[in-house]
Amino acid sequence: MGLIWTIIVGFLAGVVAKFIFPGKETMGFLMTTVLGIAGALLASFLGKAVGWYEPGQGAGFIGAIVGALLLLWIYSKMQKKGAAPSA
């Protein structure tokens, strides 16, 4: 049940993160879902590493949003770097 809950929370967190993040993102529905799930998994992993979560416990909704925002920020930096003309 922990993984399924992480996926559900992650999806919702991805949607909220896209609304919070400044600027226009061109991600579709599938990428938003993947972003949110990855953010929730990242937040769960980091939370367990620092002792905030017990084994088998996933990140909460706010933690998943923070993880998704972090990944969205990294994604936007990679997109800008790839879009820059080479000299």
C-alpha positions as CSV (number, residue, x, y, z in Angstrom):
1,M,0.0,0.0,0.0
2,G,2.9,2.4,0.6
3,L,4.0,2.4,-3.0
4,I,0.5,2.9,-4.3
5,W,0.0,5.8,-1.9
6,T,3.3,7.3,-3.0
7,I,2.2,7.2,-6.6
8,I,-1.2,8.8,-5.9
9,V,0.3,11.5,-3.7
10,G,3.1,12.0,-6.2
11,F,0.7,12.6,-9.1
12,L,-1.2,15.2,-7.1
13,A,2.1,16.8,-6.0
14,G,3.3,17.0,-9.6
15,V,0.1,18.9,-10.6
16,V,0.5,21.3,-7.7
17,A,4.2,21.8,-8.3
18,K,3.5,22.8,-11.9
19,F,1.0,25.4,-10.7
20,I,3.5,26.8,-8.1
21,F,6.6,26.8,-10.3
22,P,7.1,30.1,-12.0
23,G,7.3,30.2,-15.8
24,K,5.7,28.2,-18.5
25,E,6.4,24.5,-18.6
26,T,5.7,22.4,-21.7
27,M,5.3,19.1,-20.0
28,G,2.2,17.1,-20.8
29,F,0.0,15.0,-18.5
30,L,2.3,12.0,-18.5
31,M,5.5,13.9,-17.7
32,T,3.7,15.8,-14.9
33,T,2.7,12.5,-13.4
34,V,6.2,11.1,-13.7
35,L,7.6,14.3,-12.2
36,G,5.3,14.1,-9.2
37,I,5.9,10.4,-8.6
38,A,9.7,10.9,-8.8
39,G,9.4,13.9,-6.5
40,A,7.5,11.8,-3.9
41,L,10.0,9.0,-4.2
42,L,12.9,11.5,-3.8
43,A,11.2,13.0,-0.8
44,S,10.6,9.6,0.7
45,F,14.2,8.5,0.1
46,L,15.7,11.7,1.5
47,G,13.3,11.7,4.5
48,K,14.3,8.1,5.4
49,A,18.0,9.0,5.0
50,V,17.7,11.9,7.5
51,G,15.4,10.0,9.9
52,W,12.1,11.8,9.2
53,Y,10.3,8.7,8.0
54,E,10.2,5.2,9.2
55,P,11.0,2.3,6.8
56,G,8.0,1.6,4.6
57,Q,6.6,5.1,5.3
58,G,6.3,7.5,2.3
59,A,6.6,11.2,2.1
60,G,3.7,13.3,3.0
61,F,1.9,15.6,0.5
62,I,4.1,18.7,1.3
63,G,7.3,16.7,1.1
64,A,6.2,15.3,-2.3
65,I,5.5,18.8,-3.5
66,V,8.9,20.0,-2.4
67,G,10.6,17.0,-4.1
68,A,8.6,17.6,-7.3
69,L,9.6,21.3,-7.2
70,L,13.2,20.4,-6.8
71,L,13.0,18.0,-9.8
72,L,11.1,20.6,-11.8
73,W,13.8,23.2,-11.1
74,I,16.5,20.8,-12.2
75,Y,14.5,19.9,-15.3
76,S,14.1,23.6,-16.2
77,K,17.8,24.2,-15.8
78,M,18.6,21.3,-18.0
79,Q,16.2,22.6,-20.7
80,K,17.7,26.0,-20.6
81,K,21.2,24.6,-20.9
82,G,20.2,22.4,-23.9
83,A,18.4,25.3,-25.6
84,A,21.4,27.6,-25.5
85,P,23.1,28.0,-28.9
86,S,26.6,26.6,-29.1
87,A,29.4,28.9,-30.2
